[in-house]
Amino acid sequence: MNEKIISTDKLARLVRKNIRMARHWKGNNFGVLEIEGLRELTLKFGFSLSLGDLTYLGGGWYVTHAGLVRLASRKRCVGIEVQQVLKSCDQSTGRWVFKATVYKSSRSRGFVGYGDADPSNVSTLVHGAEMRVAETRAVNRALRKAYGIGLCSVEELGSLSNRPAADHAPSKNHSSNGSSNGQPRLRDQLCLLIRQHNLDPTLVKAYAADFCGTPSLKEANRDLVQSFVSHIAACAKENRDMLICRLNSYAQPVEVKA
């Protein structure tokens, strides 16, 4: 086997860390079932909350695109092939369908997954980016099939995108990421966290886009942004140094002039 094996001790530490972080997530009152579910996902797949491999929405755990890609890397996946399913695509209506094939090893026959996206099953915030959403969904489904993950990925959720327009529309006194219950807007919450923990705003935005699986933070829907805000707050409280290291991985290399 050429797969990277996580040691038993390291896995046990990761389980404890994930559970501590989950219990610190603001707004989530996890019960025994949720914690046990997190424990099983950690033990089986080595998912990490601090790295954004999992998120919790609507009463359940979901794996992220970043988490699936990291899992494939740990398992030494040899390649992912993505193709457009031309006969099912319609550029005029913004409908795109992709086929992704994951090859776990050089001898693998491939695990196939399909992903589709159109304006009716994606958030209004990512209208115009349906092609990228469809590609991500295809890759996610192929990876989940390859590694036996029954857990849905957050990027595949259509329900988050199909809520009534009132859920996404700004009110007269609040922006789209605002709140009508007197709580600070999500943008304000994130800015406050950045100031409190002296974080680089550009790197935070890059991390947020990766966490939400969208081209940029502004294209993520409110549920994903709320999940990211909770996640970054827990990370900063749990281990700021680790968070800084994570953010630094999104820094662009600086060109050295001769």
N, C-alpha and C positions, 0 to 999 in steps of 0.2 A: 504493500500500500504506500502511496506517495502523499497521503493526506496529512495535514498538520493536525496533530492530536493535542487537545487542550488537557493539561495535567489535571488529575483529580483535585489537588489542592487549589489550583488556580480556578477551576470550575466552581469549587465550593465557595471561594472568596467572591466570585462573580455573582453567585446566587445571593449571598448575603448583601452584597452591594446593591444589586438590582432591587431587592425587597426593601432595603432602607430608603433607596431613592424613590421607589413607588409610593411609600408611605409618607414621603415629604411632598409629594405632588399636590399643589394647591387645588382644591375643588374636587378631588377624588377621594372618596371614602371607601377604600378597597376592603372587601370582605374575604372570607377564607377561600372561596372559590377563585376569586381573581388572583390572590396571592399564590395559590397552588398552581394555577394556570401559568403564571409567570415563572414559577420554580421549574415546572416541567419544560417550558420553552427554553429556559436557560440551560438546563441540564442536557437537553436533547440537541440543541442547535448552537449553544454558546452565544446567544443574542445578548447584547449589552444595551441597557437603557441610556447610559451616559454617552454612547456613540450614536444614539438615535436609531438603533436597529428595530425597536418596537415603539408603538404608540398605543394609547388607550382612548378609544372614542365610542360613544354611544353604548357603554356597558360591555365592551369587549376589547381584547388585544388584537392588534393588527401589525403585521410585519411591514417594514418600509423597503423601498427600492434599495436604499443604501445598505440595509441589513442583509438583503438577499445577495447583493454583489459582494459584500464582505464574506458571507458564508461561502459563496462560490470560490473566492480567493483562498480561504482556509482549506477548502476541499480540493484545491488545485485543479479547478475546472480548466480544461484546455482551450475552450473557445465557445463563443456565442455568435451564431449567424442570424442575421435579421433580414427579412425580405418583405417588400410590399406585396400585398395580394391585390394586384392591379384590377382584376375583374370585379372586386368588391369595393373599390375606392371610387369616390365621386368628388373631385376637387371643387366642383361648382356648389355643392351643398356642404362641403367641409367634412365629408365622411372619409375616414381612413381606416384601413385594416392591415395589420402586419402579422407575419408569421415569424416566430423566433425558435431557433433550435439550439439547445444547450448540449454540449459535448463534455461529459464528465471526465473522459479519458480518451486516449488516442484510439482505443478500440470501441468506444461508445458509438452506437447507431444513432444516438441523438434523442432528446426529449423535446417534443414540439408543444408550443403554446401559441395561441392567437390572441390578439388584442385589437379592439375596435374603439373608435372614438368619433363622435360627431357633436354638434352643438347641443343636442338633446340629452347627452349623458356625461357632459363635463360641466364644471362650474363656469358661470358667466365670466369669471375672472380670467379664465384661460381660453376664451373664445379666440380663435385665430391660431392656437397652438395645438389643435386637435391631432395633427400628425405626430408630434412629439409625445403626446399623451398615449396615443395608440401604440407607438413603439415601446414605450415604457411598460405598458400593460402586457404586451406580448412577451417581453423579456421576463417580467415578473412571473407570469403564469408558467413559462417554460422552466424557470428556475425552481418554482415551487413543486412542479411535477418531478423534476430531476432529483430533488433532495427530500421528497416525501413530506412537504409542508402543506398540511390541510388548512392552515391559517391564511385567510385572505390578506392580500397586501392593501395598504391604504390607498395606493394609486388606482386600484381597480374599482374602488367604491363609486357607484353611480348615485347612491342614495344621498350622499353629501351634496351632489351637484343638482339633484332634482327636487330640492326643497322648494316650497313656494317662494315666489320672487320677494315676498315681504321679508323673508329671512336674510336676503342679501341686500335689499334696498336700504339706503341710508334714510334715517328719519330727518325731520326738519332741523332738529337740534343736535344730531349726532352723525358722525361719519360712518362709513360702512364697517369700520373696525371699532366702532364705539359701543357704548352700552347705555341702555335706558334705565338701568337700576342703580345709578349713582356711582358705579365702579369706574375706575380710570379706563380709558380706551386702551386697546391692545397695543397700539403704537406707543402710547404714553407709558404703559407698563414696561415695554421692552426698552425704551429710552432710559427709564429709571434704573432698570437692571444694569444697563450698560454703564451708566454713571456710577452707580453704587459699587460695582465690581471692577471699574476701570477697564472695560473691554473695548476692543477695536470695533467700531460700528460697521466698517466695511466687511470685516471678517465674520461678524455676527450675521450680517445679511447673506453672505455667501453660504454660511453654515445653515441658515434658515431655509434657503432655497433648496439645498441638498436634502435637508430633513423633510421638507414638505413635498419633494419630488416635482418641483415646478421650476421653470426657467429663472424666475426671480421671486423674491419675497412678495412683491405686490400682486403676483398672479396666484398666490395660494389662497384658498378659501378660509373663512374665519375659524372654522373648527381646527384646521391644521395649524393656523397661526397661534390659536389659544393653546394647543398642545405643545407647540414649540416654546412658547413663553413659559409654560409650566416646566417644561424640560430644562430650559436654560437656567431657570431659577433654582431648580433642584441641583443641577450640576455645579452651579456657582457656590451653593451652600455646602454641598457634599465634598467637593474637591476642586477648588478654583484652579490650582496648578494644572490638573489634568484637563480642565476645560480650556485653559490658555493653550496647552499643547495641541488640543483638538482644533482650536480656532487657527492656530499658526499653520496647520496643514492646508488651509485654504489661501494662504498668502501666495501671491504671484512672485516668481523669482525676479530678482532685480538684475537688469542688464548691466554688466560692468563695462564701462567705456575704457578703451585703450588710451 
